[in-house]
């Protein structure tokens, strides 16, 4: 996406092109709608959240199957796709050199990978204690998944809409 947007995200005057604002606005509204849908369909108080069967099966995956599933889930996740497109257009609007764009993309990938890297660091540095910590975190996140996702999507949607307003009003 960065290669596609590079050189096309700004007008001759150096201002972001209108399509960048429209794209960010569309993704922002989509994220807000998804946040509202997730919030409305969350489990009622006193009811336990049911983990999807595919998520329950992850604990039994081999290393190869887990690697394949992670690549598939990260590439096909609409939230990840929208964020990647938004990040690429933001980087492209800055009119950076190719090396600076590559560095910015690397930082984006690193920050986006922290939620995966942090549990790995815990696992490899804490030894036997890690199992209890990671299991507790997994159970808490499974129980509060709807609230977590609704808040994340709400924040990201508001950010993208704010960016879009800035682009479209300039």
C-alpha positions as CSV (number, residue, x, y, z in Angstrom):
1,X,0.0,0.0,0.0
2,X,2.9,2.4,0.7
3,X,4.3,1.8,-2.7
4,X,0.9,2.5,-4.3
5,X,0.3,5.6,-2.3
6,X,3.8,7.0,-2.5
7,X,3.9,10.1,-4.7
8,X,0.1,10.1,-5.0
9,X,-1.0,11.2,-1.5
10,X,-0.2,14.9,-1.9
11,X,-1.2,17.6,-4.2
12,X,1.3,19.9,-6.0
13,X,1.1,22.4,-3.1
14,X,2.3,19.7,-0.7
15,X,-1.1,19.4,1.0
16,X,-2.6,15.9,1.4
17,X,-4.7,14.8,-1.6
18,X,-8.5,14.7,-1.1
19,X,-8.7,10.9,-1.6
20,X,-6.5,10.5,1.5
21,X,-9.0,12.4,3.6
22,X,-11.9,10.5,2.1
23,X,-10.2,7.1,2.7
24,X,-9.4,8.0,6.3
25,X,-13.0,9.2,6.8
26,X,-14.4,6.0,5.5
27,X,-12.2,3.8,7.7
28,X,-12.9,6.1,10.7
29,X,-16.6,5.8,10.3
30,X,-16.3,2.0,9.7
31,X,-14.3,1.7,12.9
32,X,-16.9,3.6,14.8
33,X,-19.7,1.5,13.4
34,X,-17.8,-1.7,14.3
35,X,-17.2,-0.4,17.8
36,X,-20.9,0.3,18.3
37,X,-21.8,-3.2,16.9
38,X,-19.3,-4.9,19.2
39,X,-20.5,-2.9,22.2
40,X,-24.2,-3.7,21.5
41,X,-23.6,-7.4,21.1
42,X,-21.3,-7.9,24.1
43,X,-22.3,-10.5,26.7
44,X,-24.8,-9.1,29.3
45,X,-23.6,-8.7,32.9
46,X,-23.5,-12.1,34.6
47,X,-23.1,-14.0,31.3
48,X,-19.8,-15.4,30.4
49,X,-18.2,-14.5,27.1
50,X,-17.9,-17.6,24.9
51,X,-14.6,-18.0,23.1
52,X,-15.0,-18.9,19.5
53,X,-14.1,-22.6,18.7
54,X,-11.2,-21.6,16.5
55,X,-9.7,-19.6,19.3
56,X,-10.1,-22.5,21.7
57,X,-8.3,-24.7,19.2
58,X,-5.2,-22.4,19.0
59,X,-3.9,-23.9,22.2
60,X,-3.5,-27.3,20.4
61,X,-1.8,-25.9,17.3
62,X,1.6,-27.1,16.2
63,X,4.3,-24.4,15.6
64,X,3.8,-24.6,11.9
65,X,0.0,-24.4,12.1
66,X,0.3,-21.5,14.6
67,X,2.6,-19.6,12.2
68,X,0.3,-20.2,9.3
69,X,-2.8,-19.2,11.3
70,X,-1.1,-16.0,12.5
71,X,-0.1,-15.0,9.0
72,X,-3.6,-15.6,7.7
73,X,-5.3,-13.9,10.6
74,X,-3.1,-10.8,10.5
75,X,-3.3,-10.4,6.7
76,X,-7.1,-10.9,6.4
77,X,-8.2,-9.0,9.6
78,X,-10.1,-6.0,8.3
79,X,-8.9,-3.9,11.2
80,X,-5.3,-4.7,10.4
81,X,-5.9,-4.0,6.7
82,X,-7.6,-0.6,7.4
83,X,-4.8,0.4,9.8
84,X,-2.1,-0.6,7.4
85,X,-3.8,1.4,4.6
86,X,-4.2,4.4,6.9
87,X,-0.6,4.2,8.0
88,X,0.7,3.9,4.4
89,X,-1.3,6.9,3.3
90,X,-0.1,8.9,6.3
91,X,3.6,8.0,5.6
92,X,3.1,8.7,1.8
93,X,1.6,12.2,2.5
94,X,4.8,13.2,4.3
95,X,6.8,13.1,1.0
96,X,9.7,11.3,2.6
97,X,12.7,9.7,0.8
98,X,12.4,6.0,0.1
99,X,14.8,5.2,3.0
100,X,12.7,7.4,5.4
101,X,9.5,5.7,4.2
102,X,11.0,2.3,4.7
103,X,12.2,3.3,8.2
104,X,8.7,4.7,9.0
105,X,7.1,1.5,7.8
106,X,9.6,-0.6,10.0
107,X,8.6,1.5,13.0
108,X,4.9,0.9,12.2
109,X,5.4,-2.8,11.9
110,X,7.4,-2.9,15.2
111,X,4.8,-1.0,17.1
112,X,2.0,-3.1,15.6
113,X,3.9,-6.2,16.7
114,X,4.3,-5.3,20.3
115,X,1.2,-7.1,21.4
116,X,2.8,-10.3,20.0
117,X,6.3,-9.6,21.1
118,X,5.4,-8.7,24.7
119,X,4.0,-12.2,25.6
120,X,7.0,-13.8,23.9
121,X,9.4,-11.7,26.0
122,X,7.4,-12.8,29.1
123,X,7.5,-16.4,28.1
124,X,11.3,-16.5,27.4
125,X,12.4,-14.3,30.3
126,X,10.1,-15.5,33.2
127,X,10.4,-19.3,32.7
128,X,7.9,-21.3,34.7
129,X,6.2,-18.2,36.1
130,X,5.2,-17.1,32.6
131,X,2.5,-19.8,32.2
132,X,0.4,-18.5,35.0
133,X,0.8,-14.8,34.0
134,X,0.0,-15.5,30.3
135,X,-2.9,-17.8,31.2
136,X,-4.3,-15.1,33.5
137,X,-3.9,-12.4,30.8
138,X,-5.5,-14.7,28.2
139,X,-8.5,-15.4,30.4
140,X,-9.0,-11.7,31.3
141,X,-8.8,-10.6,27.6
142,X,-11.2,-13.3,26.6
143,X,-13.7,-12.2,29.3
144,X,-13.4,-8.5,28.3
145,X,-12.7,-8.9,24.6
146,X,-15.8,-7.0,23.5
147,X,-15.0,-4.0,25.7
148,X,-11.3,-4.0,24.6
149,X,-12.2,-4.2,20.9
150,X,-14.9,-1.5,21.2
151,X,-12.6,0.9,22.9
152,X,-9.7,0.3,20.5
153,X,-12.0,0.7,17.5
154,X,-13.5,3.8,19.0
155,X,-10.1,5.5,19.6
156,X,-8.8,4.5,16.1
157,X,-12.1,5.6,14.4
158,X,-12.0,9.0,16.2
159,X,-8.3,9.4,15.3
160,X,-8.9,8.6,11.6
161,X,-11.9,10.9,11.4
162,X,-9.9,13.7,13.0
163,X,-7.1,13.2,10.5
164,X,-9.7,13.2,7.7
165,X,-11.2,16.4,8.9
166,X,-7.8,18.0,8.9
167,X,-7.1,16.8,5.3
168,X,-10.5,17.7,3.9
169,X,-10.6,21.1,5.5
170,X,-7.2,22.2,4.2
